[in-house]
Amino acid sequence: MKSHLKIALLIMTILSTCMVIWAGFTGRVTIFPFLLGLTMFFSVFQLQLDNRNPKVITFYRVAVAVSCLAVVLGALHIIGRI
């Protein structure tokens, strides 16, 4: 089950990175913060799953929480522009 989640996170990270590049080249500045936060969330969450050291688990939890906050703020930024 964990390997399926890792593969899904890897695919979503690659797709969101491609979307960041697309948004940068096409000038879609309104969705840029959301896509950056989403890419950061997927990559940090994947790092947390790969973590084997119990001493840094709190660091990864804080990083996931901050990246989740970045996704929410990015979504609010998009909603505020409509």
HELIX and SHEET records of a PDB file:
HELIX    1   1 LYS A    2  THR A   26  1                                  25    
HELIX    2   2 PHE A   32  ASP A   50  1                                  19    
HELIX    3   3 PRO A   54  VAL A   56  5                                   3    
HELIX    4   4 ILE A   57  ARG A   81  1                                  25    
END                                                                             
